Each structure stands twice: as C-alpha cells, then as structure tokens.
Amino acid sequence: MSAYSILKTDGGRSSLTEQAIHGFASRFGGPLLAPDHRDYDQARVVWNGMIDRRPALIAQCRSVADVREAVRFARDHRVLTAVRGAGHNIAGNAVCDGGLVIDLSTMRSVTFDPGRRTVRVEPGVTLGELDRATQAHGQATPTGINSTTGIAGLALGGGFGWLSRRYGLTLDNLVAADVVTADGDPIRASQESYPDLFWGIRGGGGNLGVITAFEFRTHPVGPEVLAGLVVHPFADAARLLRGYRDFVAQAPEELTVWVVLRRAPPLPFLAPEVHGKEVLVFAVCYTGLVEEGEEVLKPLRALGRPIVDVVGPSPFAAWQSAFDPLMGPGLRNYWKSHNFTALSDGLIDTVLEHVARLPSPHSEAFLGNLGGAAGRVPTDATAYAHRDANFVLNVHARWEEPGEDDRCIAWARGFFTATQPFATGGVYINFMPGDEGDRVAAAYGANFQRLAALKREYDPDNLFRMNQNVRPGA
Ligand SMILES: Cc1cc2nc3c(=O)[nH]c(=O)nc-3n(C[C@H](O)[C@H](O)[C@H](O)COP(=O)(O)OP(=O)(O)OC[C@H]3O[C@@H](n4cnc5c(N)ncnc54)[C@H](O)[C@@H]3O)c2cc1C
C-alpha cells in the first residue's frame, strides 16, 4: 500500500484503490507529496503556528489541467479537500488532516495589461508579487497590508488595505475569474458570463469552486506615496482615539489611517526606553500628491505629543511590506474581530481597557478604517455584505509557547465579548478563527441565503467545505 493510499473521505477513513490513486498520479502534472516525501513537511506548514495538520496527499498544481484532475479525483472519491493559496488563513483552512490539499501556491504568474489596465493573477501569488508587477507601471489594485499574504484567499473574502477607501475592496476590482467547479469544469465568471457565480465568488470565500486566475482592474497609485507611522504614548490613547475618530470622519478618500495598539517593538527609529512599552500608532497612507498629503495630515499630526513621527514619501510597494517583520509566519495566533459603523466613547474606553492587559509582547489590536468607495457598493451587489463596516477591529493574540495558549486565547475572547455590544454583528470571514462556526451566517449577513442557493447549484455535495462553510441551501 502506498504512503498516500489512505485518504479521509466522507464516510471517515477509507481506503481508495491503488489503481485509482495511480490513475490520478499518472494524469497529474505536478508533484504529489505524500507523508514520506522530503518536501511534505514544508508543504503542510501554514502561516499560523497553531495549525499542525497532516494531509494524506498534497497535490501541487502547475496548471489548470492539474486543478481539474485534482478536483475530479476528490469528487469521484469523496475525499476531504482543502484548497491552498499562500496559506495565510488564520483558521488554517488551507490544510486538512488526512485529506487532499489542492495546493496552488506554485501557480504564481502575474501579467499586467497596460492597454486595459488590468492584471491577471494566478492563485499562488502574494500581495508583494502583485504590487511589484503593477507598480512597475505606476498602477495598483487594492489589497491588504502585508506583502506575504495570498491574493486568492484575500480576494475571495473581501480584501482591504491602504487603497480601499479610494478604490474599493479587492473583490470590487475583480473583472473576471477562471473557476474550476466541483464537477471539474472550467468556467470564466464575470458580469457577462455566469454572473451569478461571479456574484458569489466575490465574498463567498472559496465555497463555489477553485479559482485558477483572477483578473483585476488597476488604478494609478504612486509609485511614491506619503506613508509611515506616528507613534504615541499609550497614556494619551483615550484622547487620541477621539481625535482620530473626528479626523477620519472628514478625511479624503486618498487618505487611510489605521490604529495599532501594542507594545513597541525594537524598531530602529524608537528609543530603547520605549521598547516594550504600550503605544498607540497611527499608520498612515496618503495616495494623492505628496504635498497635498502633508496639508491633509496636519490635524492628525497636531493630536497629542508623538514619541516619533516617521511619515514621509515612500515607494508604495515598500510601504506595503512595512508590517511584514511584525507579522511573520510561525508564531501561534488567535484572532477575534468585529465590524463597527462608528467609534463611540464606550467602545474606545473598552478597547483601551483590554489593550492595557496585552497577554504577550507580540499581541496587538488594530482598527482598520474603511468607508469611502468600499462603503458605497450596495450590500447585494457582491456576496461580501459588510458595506456598513467603517471600522474593523482585529484582536491579534500572538505568542510563542503552547503553554501560553489558554491565557492568550482567553484574552482575545474577553476583548471580543466586551466590545460586542458596540459592534454591527457582522464579521469579515478572513479574520475568523476556526472555532467560529456559529458566526458563519453573520459573516455572510444579508447575502447568506442567496449564497446557500448558489452553493446548492455549484457544489451540492459540499466538496469545498474547508472554508467558512456555506452549506448547500434548501
Ligand atoms: C499577516 C496577515 C495580514 C493580513 N492582512 C490583511 C489585510 O490587510 N486585509 C485583508 O483583507 N486581509 C488580511 N489578512 C487576512 C487574509 O485576507 C486571509 O488570511 C486570506 O485567507 C489569505 O489568503 P491566502 O491565499 O494566503 O490563504 P490560504 O490559507 O491559502 O487560503 C484561505 C482559504 O481561501 C480559500 N482559497 C484560497 N485560494 C483559493 C482558490 N484559488 N480558489 C478557491 N478557494 C481558495 C480556501 O478556502 C482557503 O482555505 C491578513 C492575514 C495575515 C495572516
């Protein structure tokens, strides 16, 4: 019996015939990694160090044909299946125990079309790779704030960062996608072709098929923008957050300011006596003209007395990787998230109470600011439903030792519970840990039933269920 002949199927563990597996292996063009393969252990690692799963087989696809073979094999033998982009998902849904991983991480081409101002991206591409390709032409599409994150999972759930107030979510900029359905059929989905499927993949989080290529609209950005950090003492945070709330309410859409609350890491521009102390950081990106940005930022810079202000002209692609050193792979992570329409005094005070009790040096809370173009899209225009989320709180518990699990997770949950009364009830699927099955309907909000109906049409047997899963609806 070969090392990968035991795969977890719908009925639990059962044996597939050698013949079926060898037939798949003979048709599949990329590497098939079983547990005895030298690359297996590296290929099953994902960003969140809490996740330690052992798939029976990792199918590293090199082409659409490989994806189709893998999907058909999984469907025919009802094999538990995970789909992997760049492996950043906090819930670890890119890998499964005992099943098949359809690994897309080596499908990484990016092709910019200067005439149409679109970029075609394969599903293993990271945000940094996408930015490099588009910024060479002074263009960008809105994505997230860490360059190592995968475009696939990010775009399928929403995708927001420094450009979203100006140009919308990542999925708002999707022009078309190539999809392999649960039947193994290739479909091009766009407003003109399979518009229902196109609606569903924009927020449906991988429930409806495997995307083998995304085509995004791009916009002029930089290449130089005004960006950086304004770091303040935590003692002033209550006043600063109220000032921030008033400032962003009138800020132009070219400007995005997020708030990071954490202990100061040993960054070169921070004096050693600040390292390890709680700080409030305004992370700033203005994508209009740099001189205009200096004017726009004046009221924010007039708030409080910063420890340091390192906002200045920066290549956009460099700013997109500015947070990478703080968010590297391998640490243990547990996240909790809420959406808010506004930052009330009560919310601000509650957030600060919990930040004052950070459970580890790596833990943090951040408040992302949305609205603008991302908020103007009608709720039913895409499967992503949270157009009212002007602020997204992400509580990042992040630590090193398994012995700290309970304490750190309890902190994140306590923070979440305390801030819940101020929240909309919606949540961004890409910030949900693996234990939030009870929030799935809230995560798809007003669009849940329509997604469930689509799921029944495109994936009636729920082959694609390693995700924030929408079950095929009645
Ligand atoms: C450090 C860090 C920073 C982040 N910052 C942001 C941010 O600024 N903004 C933001 O919006 N999000 C952010 N995120 C969240 C991010 O959007 C999700 O983690 C997302 O799932 C990452 O996509 P991936 O392809 O890397 O993940 P994977 O773990 O590879 O995939 C996630 C899931 O997406 C589905 N999937 C992936 N590829 C495909 C495909 N081709 N076809 C069908 N389904 C697929 C699968 O269900 C899979 O389980 C961040 C995450 C991390 C870890």
The ligand as an ORCA input file, in Angstrom:
! r2SCAN-3c Opt
* xyz 0 1
  C      -0.314     38.659      8.432
  C      -1.668     38.793      7.823
  C      -2.112     40.030      7.415
  C      -3.368     40.177      6.848
  N      -3.777     41.402      6.451
  C      -4.961     41.545      5.814
  C      -5.363     42.802      5.309
  O      -4.668     43.796      5.454
  N      -6.540     42.874      4.646
  C      -7.330     41.794      4.454
  O      -8.384     41.936      3.819
  N      -6.987     40.581      4.929
  C      -5.817     40.437      5.605
  N      -5.441     39.214      6.092
  C      -6.379     38.094      6.005
  C      -6.255     37.377      4.668
  O      -7.152     38.000      3.774
  C      -6.626     35.912      4.825
  O      -5.724     35.302      5.710
  C      -6.654     35.159      3.493
  O      -7.321     33.942      3.707
  C      -5.283     34.902      2.956
  O      -5.331     34.272      1.721
  P      -4.280     33.110      1.335
  O      -4.483     32.787     -0.074
  O      -2.926     33.500      1.796
  O      -4.809     32.000      2.328
  P      -4.994     30.401      2.253
  O      -4.852     29.976      3.670
  O      -4.090     29.765      1.261
  O      -6.439     30.276      1.748
  C      -7.508     30.659      2.541
  C      -8.765     29.980      2.099
  O      -9.212     30.595      0.906
  C      -9.724     29.630      0.033
  N      -8.912     29.650     -1.179
  C      -7.625     30.033     -1.304
  N      -7.275     30.012     -2.583
  C      -8.344     29.610     -3.280
  C      -8.612     29.428     -4.663
  N      -7.709     29.677     -5.601
  N      -9.842     29.006     -5.022
  C     -10.797     28.773     -4.093
  N     -10.598     28.937     -2.781
  C      -9.383     29.364     -2.380
  C      -9.694     28.324      0.733
  O     -10.921     28.119      1.400
  C      -8.611     28.519      1.745
  O      -8.776     27.735      2.879
  C      -4.194     39.050      6.679
  C      -3.737     37.789      7.096
  C      -2.498     37.660      7.676
  C      -2.042     36.333      8.148
*
